[in-house]
Every structure is written in C-alpha cells, then in structure tokens.
Amino acid sequence: MKTIHNPVLPGFHPDPSILRVGDDYYIATSTFEWFPGVLIYHSRDLIHWEFAAAPLNRTSQLDLRGVPNSCGIFAPCLSWCGGVFYLIYTVVHTASSLQDNLNYLVTCSTIDGEWSEPIYLNSTGFDPSLFHDEDGRKWLVNRDCDVRGFQSPRGGILMREYDPRQKRLTGPEYRIFRTSGIVGAEGPHLYRHNGWYYLMLAEGGTDCNHVVTVARSRTLQGPYEVDPQNPMLSSRDNPWNPLQKAGHASLVETQNGEWYLAHLVGRPLPSKGRCILGRETALQKVVWNQEGWLRLADGRFEPALETEAPSLPEHPFPSLPQRDDFDREELGYPYQTLREPLPESVLTLKERPGWLRLYGRESLHSLYTQSLVARRQQAFRYTAQTKIEYNPQNYHQTAGLVCLYDTDNFFYLYLTRAETGEKRLSILCSDLGRISYPVGSGVQVEEGALFLRACVKDDQLRFFFSGDGQAWQPIGPCFDHSILSDDYYMERCGYRFTGAFVGLCCQDCGDRTSYADFDYFEYREQETGK
C-alpha cells in the first residue's frame, strides 16, 4: 500500500487550502510578513509536492511595510470555477485585538500566471474563503472579529454573497455559525455533498488545543448542526502524538472518489516542546460514514504520520539542490524577503555573475526596508553555509549569515569594521527584541573572502567560520535555537504564527553605500539522531 508521509509540506506552511483541478492538486499556505505573499504547491498524487506559484508578487498587490510581526497574510483560500482560479486572503495590519483586517480577491486563468490586481471585499474579520454554489452564486465566509468585549456574544462565522460582475459583496450579511462550545471559530470552508452544506472550521486557537470542527445544514444560511462526535480531528488529547496543533483544515475529493483532509500541524522538538519548524501541512485520508459525517479513514480522531495514499500513479518531482551557486538572473523559490520585494538596486545576481550582491539597508529590527533574503528551516537538524566577500568601511556596516524567526528573535553572525581599522566577525542576538553580543567585540579576521556556517541540531545552534572553507573554527557559545518558535513567544507574550528561517543579509546604517557579495548558499538537512 502506498502511503503519504506527513507533513507533506515541512517547515512554515500553515493554514492549507487544498484544491483539485482535473488531475492536478494545489495547496495554498499563509506567509504572514514574508514576501511574496501566499505560496502554492502542486501535486499529481498527494505524495510528492513541488512549488508552483507565489501569486502576490507585486507591491501593487501586497505592501506589508510596517506591519507587525506575524501580521500580513492570513489563511488564503484557493478555489476554481469556470476556468478561473480565485484566491481569497486577508492582510492584517495590526497586532491589536481590534484587528485591522482587509480581505481581498485576486484571480488568474493559470496557477503560475500573472494574477490580477486585488479586489477589496470587507474588513469584518480574517480567514476568508469563497464558496461556489451549484446554482452559480458565490459566497464569502470569514471569521467575525467582534470587538465589542466579553459582554457580547463573541465571534462566529459571517457569510455574504459576492457578485463577480460588480466585483463586490452584495446583499445581506448572514451569521451562519457562532461556536460549537470550543472557543474561537475561524478558518471556515463551505462544501456541498449529498444534499448537505458542510461547514468546516478551526476552533480552540492555533496551539495544542486546536481542533477541526464540522457542522452541516440543509440550507446555505443554516442553522448548522455540529457533528455529535466533534471535533473530527485534534491532537489535544494526546500530547505524545508527534503531530501536535492539528486543525485548520480543508477538504478535497480525488478523481476516483477518495477524500482527503489537508490540515496544519506542529512537530515539537525532540529535546523541547517547541515547534521550531512552525506550523506545517499534513494530509489525512477521510471517509463519509453512514450518518453523513466525515471521519478519518483509520477510525481515529487524531492525525497520523502516515496515511493511505490515493489510487493514483506516483508522480515524483526533482528535489531542490542543496547548494545554490547563484548562476542565474533571478533568485526565486525557496527564498523570501521581509514585507516587500527587493529591487535590483538592493538585490542583484547580474552585477557580478555567479554571486548574490546585497546592498545594505536598515537593521534587522526594521519593519520597513531590510536587505535580507532567507529560506525556511524544514528539518530539526541542518547546516547552512556561505562564502562572503565584504569590505565594510566602519561599524555602521554589517553583513553575514542569520538564523531568525522574525525581527524580534534572531542570531546573526556578521562581519564589520572596528574603529581601529581591522575587520571583525561578531555575533548579535535578539531575544524578544533585547539585543546582546555574546562574544563581546568579536574576533579579528583577515581581509578577503570568509566562509560562514550555522549548524543546528534540534534546540542547539553553533556558528563557525573559515578562511579557506576547509578548516573551521567555532565562534560564540551554543545558543538555544528553540527561541525561534511560536511557542517561545506564547510562553511569554502571546501568539506568533511563523517559523524559523536561515539566510543572508546586509545592513548599512551609515550612508547606504556598502554591499556584500555571496558566492553561494548551501542548506543541507540531516536526519534526526545523526
């Protein structure tokens, strides 16, 4: 029996929206403050997945400059109707409980084409999705962010019709769901099956109490009856399940009539209970029981690391190379930047072919214009390495290798110039925005190229450097890498929603004239236990 191994999208890939068009399957995931916005992956067998598109890749579609950490793109919904792909998404502008949410729609005739400029829909809440009913009408559903306080009935799911000709919402607004008795109804998706309307949503908050709730109604406007065995999926009652935080799901039917659930999970570190890889995407095979309710095919109510694959031909894709020699003109996947695209005047592969050049901009704490490019951490253990040529003129100019969660939490191995003239290699740490320099003024290094390396083993991070790429010297202590996680924030100051990244950056807090050249970037994963 062929099996699907979970998670199918490892590393920071939350809030999956799954879709089938013909023989092709797509999953769209949230990106929050990372640019481009929304990542879409493609499969032909639900086992193997490849990157397909990043539809929000222009500032006219998405401008995140200044948005707080873990704001930005929330929970996209990908759908298809009449030869057109529809992508619904939220842009969250504030971290306040008042929640400034802007819901938008973009469309495209092909998944990897140029997506349209956004159509503004509403601001009543986040996690919107679009339902295409059999009669041709389209309906937007989203969480209601009720800001009136605890004296009022809170939250729930709102629905309103979308008119594609007028390109706006029309008609009355319906409140189709409040709560199943579990706090925080969100992430709604509507489906029609065997004469019923099914509402699938997330409840319990996107942590260890997360659940998938299913309700149904004979009419679109409700009332919706909750599954008597709710929740239909959760990890909350089994802290030993390696897939925790199970929730926020969407549903797909295969060409052969099999059904699968895409949902988010978090994998706690073996050494600590923090999910440093962020919230990831998993799949479970599901069936409809005799009463018309959705159940996991294995009869359980919690996620499994393996689930039966559909009866489709296997369709593998080439793996991403572990080493990137920057031998092209555009950077592309798997790299992302913070809050905005980097213009060629900041990031270029053309000025020095075979090298990535970054011009210095604002500090790593900036919510506006950084010069940083990074990729997701997708395994508990990895080594990242680069070769840098950099000639800073003073201590205002820095460049190097960074392991980061967001602008508040990161570890940065960087080159700079001391007042006395020598080039120095130092480490800068930020813990909830508090800066520390664990190696003081750093170590003096020779002029010319330098190799930098980060080694991560579960919750441990060590930095190394080399003059020739062969003999490596450690620098700094062993750091607690697990602070680059949602859970670390939740233990101290509330929700965060992303995951750990590793990448390259350059700062010039003087006159913006310096630049760093990187010959290659290497990311090699290691199996746990080695």
Salt bridges, closest charged atoms under 4 A:
ASP15 OD1 - HIS248 ND1 3.52
ASP15 OD1 - ARG279 NH1 3.54
ASP24 OD1 - HIS42 NE2 2.72
ASP24 OD1 - ARG44 NH1 2.90
ASP45 OD2 - HIS48 ND1 2.78
GLU50 OE2 - HIS42 ND1 3.02
ASP63 OD2 - ARG65 NH2 2.84
GLU117 OE2 - ARG58 NH2 2.59
ASP133 OD1 - ARG192 NH1 3.20
GLU134 OE1 - ARG192 NH1 3.61
ASP144 OD2 - ARG175 NH1 2.86
ASP146 OD2 - ARG148 NH2 2.63
GLU161 OE1 - ARG137 NH2 2.65
ASP163 OD1 - ARG165 NE 3.87
GLU186 OE1 - ARG143 NH1 2.96
GLU225 OE1 - ARG216 NE 3.83
ASP227 OD2 - ARG295 NH1 2.62
GLU258 OE2 - LYS285 NZ 3.01
GLU280 OE2 - ARG267 NH2 2.68
ASP298 OD2 - ARG300 NE 3.58
GLU306 OE2 - HIS5 ND1 2.93
GLU308 OE2 - LYS285 NZ 3.52
GLU314 OE1 - HIS48 NE2 3.69
ASP324 OD2 - ARG328 NH2 2.70
ASP325 OD1 - ARG323 NE 2.82
GLU340 OE2 - ARG361 NH1 3.13
GLU344 OE1 - LYS350 NZ 3.34
GLU351 OE1 - ARG357 NH1 2.89
GLU389 OE1 - ARG352 NH1 2.92
ASP406 OD2 - ARG496 NH1 2.71
ASP408 OD2 - ARG496 NH2 3.41
GLU422 OE2 - ARG424 NH1 3.02
GLU447 OE2 - ARG417 NH1 2.54
GLU447 OE1 - LYS423 NZ 3.73
ASP458 OD2 - ARG381 NH2 2.84
ASP459 OD2 - LYS272 NZ 3.90
ASP480 OD2 - LYS272 NZ 3.00
ASP480 OD2 - ARG274 NH1 3.62
ASP487 OD2 - LYS245 NZ 2.91
GLU491 OE1 - ARG274 NH2 2.79
GLU491 OE1 - ARG492 NH1 2.76
ASP517 OD2 - ARG352 NH1 3.05
ASP517 OD1 - ARG357 NE 2.67
GLU522 OE1 - ARG323 NH1 3.92
GLU522 OE2 - ARG524 NE 3.03
GLU527 OE1 - LYS530 NZ 3.86
